[in-house]
Amino acid sequence: MEVLLDPWPWYVGGALVAIIMLMLIILGKSFGFSSNFRTLCSVFGAGNNCDFFKFDWKAQRWNLLFLVGAIIGGFIAVHYLSNNQIPEINESTVSRLHELGFKSAGKAYVPSEIFGQLTTKNLLILSVGGLLIGFGTRYAGGCTSGHAISGLSDFQLPSLIAVIGFFIGGLLMVHVLFPLIF
């Protein structure tokens, strides 16, 4: 049981991702979660009102199974295979987060200041963030997992450009916008 509860080394996880990506490339499939949004909208009839959602969603059933498996797997991992591990964070990062008002940094898995209490400000931040992520995935032609894992392993230049943009956006958020918001 310890093998399942303890964090796996990077080279095991990396090898598993590489094997899965090779299998997907051989099968002619692409990986990404954001495409499931389009598929689900198509399943529920959005294609009747918008051409973007008019496509053969049944060809994407495997990706929906992947999404369901990820949700079920996450539930199982949190409730049955986790001993409430708190990720190790660099002390200077913890100090900086404490200065920004995140007293739970280094003591909780997620910041309880955002996820612990659903205040109007927290709901607004989460909603705007969700909308920006949703818009960004459609504008970039896919999500971070789709571009960074699937697109890069398939040597797609747009994915490389998107991943560079994700990193630049993340750096701007953390170093410029985050201090302004908090």
C-alpha positions as CSV (number, residue, x, y, z in Angstrom):
1,M,0.0,0.0,0.0
2,E,2.9,2.4,0.6
3,V,3.8,2.2,-3.1
4,L,0.4,3.7,-3.8
5,L,0.4,6.3,-1.0
6,D,3.9,7.6,-1.4
7,P,4.7,10.0,-4.3
8,W,6.1,8.3,-7.3
9,P,9.4,9.5,-8.7
10,W,9.3,11.8,-11.7
11,Y,10.9,9.2,-14.0
12,V,8.0,6.7,-13.4
13,G,5.3,9.3,-14.0
14,G,7.2,10.7,-17.0
15,A,7.7,7.2,-18.5
16,L,4.0,6.4,-18.1
17,V,3.0,9.7,-19.8
18,A,5.5,9.0,-22.6
19,I,4.0,5.4,-23.1
20,I,0.5,6.8,-23.2
21,M,1.4,9.5,-25.7
22,L,3.2,7.0,-28.0
23,M,0.0,4.9,-27.9
24,L,-2.2,7.9,-28.7
25,I,0.1,8.9,-31.6
26,I,0.1,5.4,-33.0
27,L,-3.7,5.3,-32.8
28,G,-4.0,8.8,-34.4
29,K,-5.6,10.3,-31.3
30,S,-4.8,13.6,-29.6
31,F,-5.0,14.2,-25.8
32,G,-6.6,17.1,-24.1
33,F,-9.4,17.9,-21.7
34,S,-10.8,21.1,-23.2
35,S,-12.0,19.2,-26.2
36,N,-14.4,17.4,-23.9
37,F,-16.3,20.7,-23.4
38,R,-17.1,20.8,-27.1
39,T,-18.0,17.1,-27.1
40,L,-20.4,17.5,-24.2
41,C,-22.0,20.5,-25.7
42,S,-22.5,18.6,-28.9
43,V,-24.0,15.6,-27.0
44,F,-26.6,17.9,-25.4
45,G,-27.6,19.4,-28.7
46,A,-25.6,22.6,-29.0
47,G,-25.0,21.8,-32.6
48,N,-28.6,22.8,-33.3
49,N,-27.7,26.4,-32.6
50,C,-24.0,26.7,-33.3
51,D,-22.0,25.2,-36.2
52,F,-18.9,24.9,-33.9
53,F,-20.7,22.1,-32.0
54,K,-21.8,20.3,-35.2
55,F,-19.5,17.3,-35.5
56,D,-19.4,13.6,-35.0
57,W,-19.0,13.6,-31.2
58,K,-19.2,9.8,-31.1
59,A,-15.7,9.7,-32.5
60,Q,-14.5,11.4,-29.3
61,R,-16.2,8.9,-26.9
62,W,-12.8,7.6,-25.8
63,N,-11.8,11.1,-24.6
64,L,-15.1,11.3,-22.6
65,L,-14.2,8.0,-20.9
66,F,-10.8,9.5,-20.1
67,L,-12.5,12.5,-18.5
68,V,-14.8,10.3,-16.5
69,G,-11.9,8.1,-15.5
70,A,-9.9,11.2,-14.4
71,I,-12.7,12.3,-12.2
72,I,-13.3,8.9,-10.6
73,G,-9.5,8.4,-10.3
74,G,-9.2,11.8,-8.6
75,F,-11.9,10.9,-6.1
76,I,-10.4,7.5,-5.4
77,A,-6.9,9.1,-5.0
78,V,-8.1,11.8,-2.6
79,H,-10.4,9.6,-0.4
80,Y,-8.6,6.3,-0.4
81,L,-5.0,6.7,-1.5
82,S,-4.0,9.9,0.2
83,N,-2.8,10.6,3.6
84,N,-3.4,14.3,3.3
85,Q,0.0,15.1,1.9
86,I,0.9,18.7,1.8
87,P,3.3,19.6,-1.0
88,E,6.7,20.9,0.0
89,I,7.1,24.5,-0.9
90,N,10.3,26.5,-0.9
91,E,10.5,28.5,2.3
92,S,11.0,31.8,0.4
93,T,7.8,31.1,-1.5
94,V,6.0,30.3,1.7
95,S,7.2,33.6,3.2
96,R,6.2,35.6,0.1
97,L,2.7,33.9,0.2
98,H,2.4,34.8,3.9
99,E,3.2,38.4,3.0
100,L,0.3,38.3,0.5
101,G,-2.1,37.0,3.1
102,F,-2.0,33.3,2.4
103,K,-1.3,32.0,5.9
104,S,-2.2,28.5,4.9
105,A,0.8,28.3,2.5
106,G,2.9,25.3,3.4
107,K,0.2,24.0,5.8
108,A,-2.6,23.0,3.4
109,Y,-2.9,21.4,0.0
110,V,-4.9,24.3,-1.4
111,P,-5.1,27.9,-0.1
112,S,-7.9,27.8,2.4
113,E,-8.1,31.6,2.0
114,I,-9.6,31.0,-1.5
115,F,-11.2,27.6,-1.3
116,G,-12.1,27.4,2.4
117,Q,-14.7,30.1,2.4
118,L,-16.8,31.0,-0.6
119,T,-17.0,34.8,-0.1
120,T,-18.1,37.1,-2.9
121,K,-14.5,38.0,-3.7
122,N,-13.4,34.4,-3.8
123,L,-16.4,33.4,-6.1
124,L,-15.6,36.4,-8.3
125,I,-11.9,35.4,-8.6
126,L,-12.8,31.7,-9.3
127,S,-15.5,32.7,-11.8
128,V,-13.3,35.2,-13.7
129,G,-10.4,32.8,-13.6
130,G,-12.6,30.0,-15.0
131,L,-13.9,32.2,-17.8
132,L,-10.4,33.3,-18.7
133,I,-9.2,29.7,-18.7
134,G,-12.2,28.6,-20.9
135,F,-11.6,31.5,-23.3
136,G,-7.9,30.8,-23.4
137,T,-8.3,27.2,-24.2
138,R,-10.6,27.9,-27.1
139,Y,-8.4,30.8,-28.3
140,A,-5.2,28.7,-28.1
141,G,-6.9,25.7,-29.7
142,G,-6.6,23.6,-26.7
143,C,-5.7,23.4,-23.0
144,T,-2.3,23.2,-21.4
145,S,-2.4,19.4,-21.1
146,G,-3.4,19.1,-24.8
147,H,-0.6,21.4,-26.0
148,A,2.1,20.7,-23.6
149,I,1.8,16.9,-23.6
150,S,0.0,15.9,-26.8
151,G,1.0,18.8,-29.1
152,L,4.6,18.9,-28.1
153,S,5.0,15.1,-28.4
154,D,3.5,15.4,-31.9
155,F,6.0,18.2,-32.8
156,Q,3.3,20.8,-33.5
157,L,4.7,24.3,-33.7
158,P,1.4,25.9,-32.6
159,S,1.6,23.9,-29.4
160,L,5.2,25.1,-28.7
161,I,4.0,28.7,-29.2
162,A,1.0,28.1,-26.9
163,V,3.2,26.5,-24.2
164,I,5.6,29.5,-24.3
165,G,2.5,31.7,-24.0
166,F,1.2,29.7,-21.0
167,F,4.5,30.2,-19.2
168,I,4.7,33.9,-19.9
169,G,1.0,34.3,-18.8
170,G,1.7,32.3,-15.6
171,L,4.8,34.5,-14.8
172,L,2.8,37.7,-15.4
173,M,0.0,36.4,-13.2
174,V,2.2,35.4,-10.3
175,H,4.6,38.4,-10.4
176,V,2.4,41.2,-11.6
177,L,-1.4,40.6,-11.2
178,F,-1.4,38.3,-8.2
179,P,0.2,41.0,-5.9
180,L,-2.3,43.6,-7.2
181,I,-5.3,41.3,-6.5
182,F,-4.2,40.4,-3.0
